[in-house]
Each structure stands twice: as structure tokens, then as C-alpha cells.
């Protein structure tokens, strides 16, 4: 069936709402963002004005600005009538009243309408559907679904939601979905089945409370991170390290983190540290890396990374090994320069730090 404008109720949210709904910080806003099902939201227009990079995709964008504006004018009063009839289903704090909500919604859609025709010509507004995205793999750094997936559980079957999420994870390594409720306010019927399937695929999953709530109970986003390695690949990597057959070029920062997580899960933090001391030294020798006062095994760095991995694991107790690694690699904790947030270089790279544990001199370790 062709997409029909007369069946759509366009309703757009502001840039600031997107920032709060999706917990967007400078790192996220600095990347290339896909908005899926954005409708007449102001986010992409304001993001572009601020120098951001992004694209919004929605079947609505097959129509002109004039047609969309006419549809907004024809439907916004019926939306507000429904809001007033169900006033108890909303939290009137940040937005204090239905009248203010109407004012803010109309104000949010105005910059979209002003930007739309130019943005469409520039490829920032693309007509299309989530289940068949017209973008290459990894074209974006982050994909957002605002008030579409999970919310319309009755209208969008589980199979279509599954397909849409797979497409979003194809074009971006991370997807955030908000809210996790259905239109009537109940938890989305698709949330648990989707999370179970995604967890089995090795995705990293996080339910994150955000600083936004208008629909009562709508204060949590679902964060999905595409797996970097499967559980089987991490097991094979650890086996190669233990068997002293991992080539030097594969002993990367990512491999260190994966092997560290594997040891932590199997043995706990204290025993993992004892094993890693022995096994990293042995692996280095097998790979032609000298362990001496200036090279090879580094006690302070090993202790530091294992502590960060333990903190990360404690925050994601339900993640699979692959899911935990996926979340970790999308986290500031995994940054190769993370130790320098806690140590001054002259202390971290000293012979004393290589030979034995030194406490941080810049910031304490997380607990």
C-alpha cells in the first residue's frame, strides 16, 4: 500500500528534547547521526545549523513542505484534544500544561518546515522506510528512533521491528530507541522479545534512564550496540593467547580488552590478575616481545585495565561476553588514552610503574 499523507498525524519534537531523550553528549553530537521516523522534528534542522552531520529518513519526506504544513494544520488540534482527554497520562513538569505543549510542538515544527526543502535537496531528508534503508553499511555513527519503534507495537509487527533494527545496526554501530512504551502507556510488548533476540546475537544492550519524561513512565531508552566479535571469536582469541600462537599484529588494544574480559568472567578479578601476569609475559615472549625494565609486560597498566573492566562488567551484569565487549568499545572506558586521565605520563611510563603497581596521581580509579 502506498504511503498516504491523509493517514499521518505529523508531530515534531525539539532539538533540546532529542538531546535529553537520547542522552546525547558532545561525542554523540560530533558524529554522523541518522534519525529514523523523525517526521517534522526540529532535531536535524538545528543539528545542521550547529554544524552537525546527519540525515533524517521518513516516508513523510515524499511530500512537499506545503503539503506537510497543511497536514500539521489539519491535525494538531485533534492531537491536543487527545492529550487533554488523557491529561493524567502525562507528566506536567518540564512542560507545565497542554497549552504549553501545543505551543512548543508548533514551535519545534517551524524550523523543520523552514529547513525542509533545502535539506531535501541536500540529502538531509530522505523519503524511505526503516526496513530498507538506502544507505551503505556503517554510513552513520549513531541511529536514533524517536517515538516510532516499540511505541507503535500494535501497528508495526515484531517481524518488521526486528527487520528495522537489523537495518539500523547495519548502517550504524549503535542504535538508541525512545520511548519503550506503547501509545497507551504500557511497556511495549515487543521490548522483551527483541532484547532476548539481540542479546543472543551478541549485541550490547543497555536500558538507560534519561533526563526526560512527558509520557508518564517514558523515561528510559534502549541502547543497542552491534557486536564487534562473537562469543566464539572471543573464546578463540583467548585460546590463541593461552596456546602462545597469537601473531604479534593481532595483539591489539581491542584484543587486550577482549582477553581481559574473558579472564575476568572465568576467574574473577583477583585470580584473573594473577593469570594475566603470567600469560601476557609468556605471550610476549612467543611473539618476540621482550619483557624487561623498558619493554613488554606493564604491571600498572594491567592492573589499571582489569579494574576498569571490572567496573564495566558490574554495570552490565546481563550482557553476554560479546555484548559486554561491544558496549565497552563504545565507551570512554575503552579509549587507549584512558590511563592518562588517571596518571601523569612521567609516572605511568616509568620503570617503577612497569615493574609494580603505582597508585594514580591524577584521578582515582573508578569503583
Secondary structure, 3 states (H helix, E strand, C coil): CCCCHHHCCCCCCCHHHHHHHCCCCHHHHCCEEEEECCCCCCHHHHHHHCCCEEEEECHHHHCCHHHHHHHHHHHHHHHHHHHHHCHHHECCCCCCCHHHHHHHHHHHHHHHHHHHHHHHHCCCEECCCHHHCCCCCCCECEEEEECCCCCCCCCCCHHHHHHHHHHHHHHECEEEEECCECCCCCECCCHHHHHHHHHHCCCEEEEEECCCCCECCCCEEEEEECCCCCHHHHHHHHHHHHCCCCCHHHCCHHHHHHHHHHHHHHHHHHHHHHHHHHHHHHHHHHCCCCCCCCCCCCHHHHHHHHHHHHHHHHHCCCCCHHHHHHHHHCCHHHCCCHHHHCCCHHHHCCHHHHHCCCCCCCCCCCC
